[in-house]
């Protein structure tokens, strides 16, 4: 996809992954973009201003004054841009962005920019997982900046995990997406998405539940909303948040409450993605007072909950219905069986036997089945998995 005539500022900070920007700049120029590059002082230890200047066919900025003592106007540069990309973004620069610490030319341009800002962090896995980095990423996301999550793989330290800068091709794709009409590709659609676990009360203080965090469902809702869809998100108990004007969040607790809420909206949606981990059973009798501990055994009789997904399949009248299957054995066979038995248009399979997949992980590894097709995906962050699912779904709508 062409970026013809788009004006892009690339801010490169001091990480080993800075070398990848040579390839990105080459590809941006080939796509027709105009690129102006800013290097921090530490970035000059990793990449050559001469190389980047040659590739970009423009001067490279490193400070407020150039070698001829001519002032570089940071405000003028910031207002020139259609988009600003900071990649790789180190933990240090991330902290500066989060806290407004303006102590170099890159930060002066950033704080003067009125264009969209995209940040691609890169650092070692323990740094990337540190609470301060997580907080700072959340903070700058709240500014409206887009994050390109670090990828999984081998790191410069010799360790392996999340922290690698996204590959230049992936970053280029995000930039192309930014200037495409894709952000409104679902503008005419209404989505119903479920997320999280359900809790089935035993007594006022105890419940039957599962380890679902709700993150996958919330990431699906956020991605659909970014693409212009109106999203009705129904979530069981979860700490996840959905601060988007296109998302209406309904919080429930039990499977019955989720059933009731789903069918308040189901008739009026175009797409339903059922990613919640709904309890199959609930206690037949729910004690009204706390059950006291005694020396005898405690037996709890369980009864089946209503099957929300099956009922949706039976009542389907033009909606595109997507289910999820979390399996531990005979994964593909069970997922394909569920696809047919519940009259689904598509099912997303993940296996607890795949490391990094399933509940309480920031990542997931999925395989998608329709009645006629199947496609496998590699281990990715749940944000990226949400994009894969919606990209695939859009092809089918």
C-alpha positions in Angstrom: 0.0 0.0 0.0 1.4 3.4 -1.0 2.3 6.1 1.5 2.8 8.6 -1.4 3.3 12.1 -0.1 2.8 11.3 3.6 5.1 13.2 5.9 6.6 11.1 8.6 9.0 11.9 11.5 11.0 9.0 12.7 12.5 9.4 16.1 15.2 6.8 16.9 16.4 6.3 20.4 19.5 4.4 21.8 18.7 0.7 21.6 20.5 -2.1 19.7 17.3 -2.5 17.6 18.0 0.9 16.0 19.8 -0.8 13.1 16.4 -2.1 11.9 15.5 1.5 11.1 17.8 1.5 8.1 15.5 -1.1 6.5 12.3 0.8 7.6 13.5 4.1 6.2 14.4 2.4 2.9 10.9 0.9 2.7 9.1 4.1 3.7 10.9 6.0 0.9 10.0 3.2 -1.6 6.4 3.6 -0.5 6.5 7.3 -1.4 6.7 8.8 2.1 8.8 11.8 3.0 10.8 11.0 6.1 12.6 13.3 8.5 14.7 11.5 11.1 15.7 12.6 14.6 18.4 10.7 16.5 19.0 11.0 20.2 22.6 11.2 21.3 22.7 7.6 22.4 21.1 6.4 19.2 24.2 7.7 17.3 26.1 4.9 19.0 24.0 2.3 17.1 23.2 3.9 13.7 25.0 6.2 11.4 23.4 9.6 10.6 25.2 9.5 7.2 23.5 6.1 6.3 20.1 7.4 7.4 20.5 10.7 5.6 21.5 8.8 2.4 18.5 6.5 2.7 16.0 9.2 3.6 17.5 11.7 1.0 17.3 14.4 3.7 19.3 15.8 6.6 19.2 13.9 10.0 18.5 15.9 13.1 20.4 15.3 16.3 20.2 18.5 18.2 18.7 22.0 18.3 21.7 23.3 16.2 23.4 21.7 13.3 27.1 21.7 12.5 26.8 25.2 10.9 25.3 26.5 14.2 21.9 26.9 12.4 18.9 26.5 14.7 16.6 23.6 13.9 13.1 24.8 14.5 11.4 22.0 16.5 8.0 23.6 16.3 8.1 23.9 12.5 9.3 20.3 12.1 6.5 19.0 14.4 3.8 20.9 12.5 5.2 19.6 9.2 4.4 16.0 10.0 1.4 13.9 9.2 2.6 11.2 11.7 5.4 10.8 14.2 6.9 7.4 14.9 9.3 6.7 17.8 11.1 3.4 17.2 12.9 1.8 18.9 11.6 3.5 22.0 13.7 2.7 25.0 12.5 2.6 28.6 14.2 5.9 29.2 12.5 7.7 26.3 9.2 6.0 27.2 9.4 7.5 30.7 10.2 11.0 29.3 7.1 10.8 27.0 4.9 9.6 29.9 6.1 12.4 32.2 6.7 15.2 29.8 10.5 15.5 30.4 11.8 17.6 27.5 15.6 17.4 27.6 16.5 16.8 24.0 15.5 17.7 20.4 13.4 14.6 19.9 11.3 15.4 23.0 10.9 19.0 22.0 9.5 17.9 18.6 7.3 15.3 20.2 5.8 17.8 22.7 5.1 20.2 19.8 3.5 17.6 17.5 -0.2 17.8 16.7 -0.2 14.7 14.5 -0.8 11.1 15.5 2.0 9.5 17.4 3.0 5.8 17.2 5.5 4.3 19.7 7.3 1.0 19.2 9.1 0.0 22.4 12.1 -2.3 22.5 14.1 -3.5 25.6 15.1 -6.6 27.5 12.2 -8.8 28.7 12.5 -8.0 32.4 12.6 -4.3 31.6 9.6 -4.7 29.3 7.7 -6.5 32.0 8.6 -4.0 34.8 5.6 -2.3 36.4 6.9 1.1 35.6 7.1 0.3 31.9 3.6 -1.2 31.9 2.3 1.9 33.7 4.1 4.3 31.2 2.8 2.4 28.2 -0.8 2.6 29.6 -0.2 6.3 30.3 0.9 7.2 26.8 -1.9 5.1 25.4 -4.3 7.2 27.4 -2.8 10.2 25.5 -4.2 8.7 22.3 -0.8 7.3 21.1 -0.8 3.9 19.4 1.6 1.3 20.8 3.2 -1.3 18.5 3.8 -4.0 21.1 7.2 -5.6 21.4 7.5 -9.0 19.9 8.7 -12.4 21.3 12.0 -13.9 20.4 15.7 -13.9 21.1 17.0 -10.7 22.6 20.4 -9.0 22.6 21.0 -10.1 26.2 20.9 -13.8 25.0 17.6 -14.3 26.8 14.4 -15.1 25.0 11.0 -13.4 25.6 8.9 -10.3 24.9 11.0 -7.2 24.2 12.1 -7.4 20.5 11.3 -4.4 18.4 8.5 -5.2 15.9 10.0 -6.1 12.5 10.2 -3.2 9.9 7.6 -4.9 7.8 5.2 -5.0 10.7 5.8 -1.3 11.5 5.4 -0.4 7.9 2.0 -2.2 7.9 0.9 -0.2 10.9 1.8 3.1 9.3 0.0 2.1 6.1 -3.0 1.1 8.1 -2.9 4.6 9.8 -3.4 6.3 6.5 -5.9 3.8 5.0 -9.6 3.7 5.3 -9.3 0.6 7.4 -10.1 2.5 10.6 -13.6 2.8 9.3 -13.9 -0.6 7.7 -16.5 -1.7 10.2 -18.3 1.6 10.6 -21.6 0.1 9.5 -21.4 -2.9 11.8 -22.6 -3.6 15.4 -20.6 -6.2 17.3 -21.6 -8.1 20.4 -18.6 -9.4 22.3 -18.4 -11.4 25.5 -15.4 -11.5 27.8 -14.1 -12.8 31.1 -15.3 -15.6 33.4 -18.6 -16.1 35.1 -18.8 -16.7 38.9 -21.4 -19.1 40.1 -22.2 -18.4 43.8 -22.0 -21.2 46.3 -22.8 -18.9 49.2 -22.4 -15.2 49.8 -18.6 -15.5 50.0 -17.7 -18.4 47.8 -18.1 -19.2 44.1 -17.2 -21.5 41.3 -15.1 -19.7 38.6 -12.2 -20.0 36.3 -8.9 -18.2 35.5 -10.1 -16.1 32.6 -8.8 -12.5 32.8 -11.1 -11.1 30.0 -8.2 -9.6 28.2 -8.8 -11.4 24.9 -12.4 -10.2 24.7 -11.5 -6.6 25.7 -8.8 -6.5 23.1 -11.2 -7.7 20.5 -13.7 -5.0 21.5 -11.0 -2.3 21.4 -9.8 -3.4 17.9 -13.3 -3.6 16.5 -14.0 -0.1 17.9 -10.9 1.2 16.3 -12.2 0.0 13.0 -15.4 2.0 13.5 -17.7 -0.7 14.8 -20.3 -0.1 17.5 -19.4 -2.6 20.2 -21.7 -4.0 22.9 -19.2 -5.7 25.3 -20.6 -8.0 28.0 -18.1 -9.0 30.6 -18.0 -11.2 33.6 -15.8 -10.2 36.6 -12.7 -8.6 35.2 -10.3 -5.8 36.0 -10.0 -4.9 32.3 -11.2 -1.5 31.1 -12.7 -0.3 27.8 -12.5 3.4 27.5 -13.8 4.0 24.0 -16.8 5.9 22.9 -17.7 3.1 20.5 -17.8 0.5 23.3 -20.8 0.1 25.6 -19.8 -2.1 28.5 -22.2 -4.2 30.5 -20.8 -6.1 33.5 -22.4 -9.3 34.7 -21.5 -12.0 37.2 -23.2 -15.3 36.6 -23.9 -17.3 33.5 -27.6 -16.6 33.8 -26.9 -12.9 33.9 -24.7 -13.2 30.8 -27.4 -15.2 29.0 -30.0 -12.5 29.8 -27.8 -9.6 28.8 -26.7 -11.3 25.5 -30.3 -11.8 24.4 -31.2 -8.2 25.1 -29.0 -7.3 22.2 -28.5 -10.3 19.9 -31.3 -9.6 17.5 -29.8 -6.2 16.6 -26.2 -7.0 16.0 -24.3 -8.0 12.8 -21.5 -10.0 14.5 -21.3 -11.8 17.8 -17.9 -13.0 19.1 -18.3 -15.1 22.2 -14.9 -15.2 23.9 -16.2 -15.4 27.5 -15.3 -18.5 29.6 -18.9 -19.2 30.8 -19.3 -21.8 33.5 -21.0 -24.9 32.3 -22.5 -25.7 35.7 -23.9 -23.8 38.7 -24.8 -25.0 42.2 -28.4 -26.3 42.4 -28.9 -24.6 45.8 -27.1 -21.3 46.6 -26.8 -20.9 50.4 -28.1 -17.6 51.6 -25.6 -17.6 54.6 -22.0 -18.5 54.7 -21.5 -22.3 54.9 -19.6 -23.0 58.1 -16.7 -25.4 58.1 -17.3 -28.7 59.9 -15.7 -32.1 60.1 -17.9 -33.8 57.6 -17.6 -33.7 53.9 -19.4 -31.0 51.9 -21.3 -32.1 48.8 -22.4 -29.5 46.3 -24.9 -30.6 43.7 -24.4 -28.9 40.3 -26.9 -28.3 37.5 -26.2 -27.3 33.9 -26.3 -23.7 32.9 -28.1 -22.7 29.7 -25.8 -23.0 26.7 -25.5 -19.4 25.5 -23.6 -20.1 22.3 -25.8 -23.0 21.3 -28.9 -20.9 21.8 -27.4 -18.2 19.7 -26.7 -20.7 17.0 -30.3 -21.8 17.1 -31.7 -18.3 17.0 -29.3 -17.0 14.4 -31.0 -14.9 11.8 -28.2 -13.4 9.7 -25.7 -12.7 12.4 -22.1 -13.8 11.9 -21.5 -16.0 14.9 -17.9 -16.6 16.3 -17.2 -19.0 19.1 -14.0 -19.8 21.1 -12.7 -23.3 22.1 -10.1 -23.7 24.8 -9.0 -27.3 24.8 -6.5 -29.6 26.5 -6.9 -32.7 24.3 -8.2 -33.6 20.8 -8.1 -29.9 20.2 -9.0 -29.7 16.5 -11.5 -32.5 16.6 -13.3 -30.8 19.5 -13.2 -27.4 18.0 -14.6 -28.6 14.6 -17.3 -30.5 16.5 -18.3 -27.4 18.4 -18.4 -25.4 15.1 -21.0 -27.8 13.7 -23.0 -28.6 16.8 -23.5 -25.0 17.7 -24.2 -23.7 14.2 -21.2 -21.3 14.2 -19.7 -19.4 11.2 -16.2 -19.4 12.7 -14.4 -20.8 15.8 -11.1 -19.7 17.3 -9.2 -22.5 18.9 -6.4 -22.2 21.6 -4.9 -25.1 23.5 -3.6 -25.0 27.0 -0.9 -27.3 25.8 0.7 -24.4 23.8 3.1 -22.5 26.0 1.9 -18.8 26.4 -1.7 -19.5 25.3 -4.9 -19.5 27.3 -5.9 -17.8 30.5 -3.9 -15.3 32.5 -1.3 -14.8 29.7 -0.5 -11.6 27.8 -0.1 -13.8 24.7 -2.2 -16.3 22.8 -1.7 -18.8 20.0 -4.8 -19.5 17.9 -6.1 -21.5 15.0 -9.2 -20.4 13.1 -11.8 -22.8 11.6 -14.8 -22.1 9.4 -17.0 -24.8 7.8 -14.6 -24.8 4.7 -11.3 -23.3 5.8 -8.7 -23.3 8.6 -5.7 -21.1 9.3 -3.0 -21.2 12.0 -1.2 -18.3 13.6 2.0 -18.0 15.6 2.2 -16.9 19.3 1.5 -13.2 19.6 0.3 -10.6 22.1 -3.4 -10.7 22.6 -3.6 -7.3 21.0 -2.1 -8.7 17.8 -4.3 -11.8 18.0 -7.3 -9.6 18.1 -6.1 -7.9 14.9 -5.6 -11.3 13.2 -9.1 -12.5 14.2 -10.8 -9.3 12.9 -8.7 -9.3 9.7 -9.9 -12.8 9.1 -13.4 -12.1 10.0 -13.6 -9.0 7.7 -12.7 -11.2 4.8 -15.8 -13.3 5.6 -18.3 -10.6 6.2 
